[in-house]
Amino acid sequence: MLVLDRASGSVSHRQFSDILELIPPGAVLVLNRSRVIPARLYGRRKDTGGRVELLLLRREGSVISLELSGAFKESGPAFDSNVLAMGENESVEAEVLSIGEEGIRRIRLSAESGIDRLGEMPLPPYIHQRLSDPERYQTVYSRQPGSVAAPTAGLHFTPGLLDAMRDKGVETAFVTLHVGLDTFRPVSEDDPTEHAIHTEYYEMPEETAAALTRARAEGRSIIAVGTTSVRTLEQVGDEDAIEAASGQADLFILPGHRFRLVDGMITNFHLPRSSLVMLVSAFAGRERILAAYREAIEERYRFYSFGDAMLIW
């Protein structure tokens, strides 16, 4: 784990288990309990027989109402079929309800349990092999299904490490932010402020809001695990009182952002030109992040989803 002091820019190298030593008693560790859903789906067009690959973006209320990406692979002409056959023996039908911007389809499955039986675990585009154990792509504290990618900073934690932190006096609190496909989309605009940031569903529970309000009043640190927790905290952030809330997070955190709640963060190393690397640059400063990334490369750190961690504070 690379540890970056954002005030001085100093860097040190530790094992992730040293987080137990580094995080002080009384600090609040905020974790995203979103769980990755089996969001990669395959089917066949009933009109032409062409095979399609679809990726679930979000659920709309009931599990049978789905929104899927148009960024699928298919054989045959442009996808304008109204009905897909899916599953073993093609026993589940998917009715296309509408076609939106960028080829996004809204569909409804004929079987309520369809997504759980039909879907496969989605993986980031730079991972090309299936996981032997899909639970490796879930955090040990995940509870709320809804993400199409894991909040990967949390993958470093084990139940034993979390128990040891609580025994030390570190408080744990939970939020939910369902990671969307666009988290991997690079910022292509020369001026990042012109980038249309994606929205993601979040929840700030009452008990977490109360815990954070107490911590702020008592001068205790708030440490966010992952950029998803950072985004949730800053979406609802208020320096005096944090309220329970839910909705679509639409905050694009760029250098110049004034952080209201987050004192430190645990994160992985991110893709160039991603909104995530811009978020950590906003927190620590662009030049310090670039210097830390250069040192991480020299020290042969692993980057991205299953890579090494970084503590910034």
VENNOR-V978808 format. One record per backbone hydrogen bond with DSSP energy under -1.0 kcal/mol. CO is the residue of the C=O (numbers start at 1). NH is the residue of the N-H. E is the energy in kcal/mol with one decimal. If there is no record, write none. Layout:
((CO	NH	E) (CO	NH	E))
This chain:
((1	14	-3.2) (2	311	-2.7) (3	12	-2.0) (4	313	-2.2) (5	9	-3.1) (10	5	-2.6) (12	3	-2.9) (15	18	-1.8) (16	19	-2.4) (17	20	-1.4) (18	22	-2.0) (19	23	-2.5) (24	27	-1.7) (27	171	-2.7) (28	223	-3.1) (29	173	-2.5) (30	225	-2.9) (31	175	-2.5) (33	143	-3.4) (33	144	-2.3) (35	146	-2.3) (35	147	-2.0) (37	39	-2.1) (39	56	-2.9) (40	120	-2.1) (41	54	-3.2) (43	52	-2.5) (44	85	-2.9) (45	49	-2.1) (50	45	-3.1) (51	75	-1.1) (52	43	-2.1) (54	41	-3.0) (55	69	-2.8) (58	67	-1.8) (62	65	-1.5) (64	109	-1.5) (65	60	-2.1) (66	107	-2.2) (67	57	-3.4) (67	58	-1.1) (68	105	-2.0) (70	72	-1.9) (73	53	-1.3) (82	96	-3.2) (83	46	-2.0) (84	94	-2.6) (85	44	-2.3) (86	92	-2.4) (87	90	-2.3) (88	91	-1.3) (92	86	-3.4) (93	110	-2.2) (94	84	-2.3) (95	108	-1.9) (98	106	-2.3) (100	103	-1.0) (101	104	-1.6) (104	100	-3.8) (105	68	-3.6) (106	97	-3.3) (106	98	-1.2) (107	66	-2.9) (108	95	-2.7) (111	114	-1.8) (113	117	-1.7) (114	118	-2.9) (115	119	-1.9) (120	40	-2.6) (124	127	-2.1) (133	136	-2.3) (134	137	-1.9) (135	138	-1.8) (139	142	-1.4) (144	35	-3.1) (147	37	-2.7) (150	152	-1.7) (151	154	-1.7) (152	155	-1.6) (153	156	-1.0) (154	157	-1.5) (158	162	-2.2) (159	163	-2.4) (160	164	-2.2) (161	165	-2.0) (162	166	-2.2) (163	167	-2.6) (164	168	-1.5) (165	170	-2.6) (169	26	-2.1) (171	29	-3.7) (173	31	-2.7) (175	33	-2.7) (176	203	-2.6) (179	148	-2.7) (180	183	-1.6) (181	184	-1.9) (182	185	-1.3) (191	194	-2.4) (192	195	-1.8) (195	197	-1.1) (200	249	-3.5) (201	178	-2.4) (202	247	-1.9) (203	176	-2.1) (204	245	-1.5) (205	209	-2.5) (206	210	-2.5) (207	211	-2.0) (208	212	-2.5) (209	213	-2.1) (210	214	-2.2) (211	215	-2.2) (212	216	-2.5) (213	217	-2.2) (214	218	-1.9) (215	220	-2.7) (216	219	-1.1) (221	28	-2.8) (222	263	-2.5) (222	264	-1.4) (223	30	-2.9) (224	266	-2.5) (226	230	-1.8) (227	231	-2.7) (228	232	-2.0) (229	233	-2.6) (230	234	-2.7) (231	235	-1.7) (232	236	-1.6) (245	204	-3.7) (247	202	-2.8) (249	200	-1.3) (254	257	-2.3) (264	224	-2.7) (265	312	-2.9) (266	226	-3.1) (267	310	-2.6) (269	304	-2.1) (271	274	-1.3) (273	187	-3.8) (274	278	-1.4) (275	279	-1.6) (276	280	-2.1) (277	281	-1.5) (278	282	-2.0) (279	283	-1.5) (280	284	-2.4) (281	285	-2.3) (285	289	-2.2) (286	290	-2.6) (287	291	-2.3) (288	292	-2.3) (289	293	-2.8) (290	294	-2.2) (291	295	-2.2) (292	296	-2.4) (293	297	-2.3) (294	298	-2.2) (295	299	-2.2) (296	301	-2.9) (297	300	-1.3) (302	308	-2.4) (304	307	-2.0) (309	2	-2.1) (310	267	-2.7) (311	4	-3.1) (312	265	-2.6))
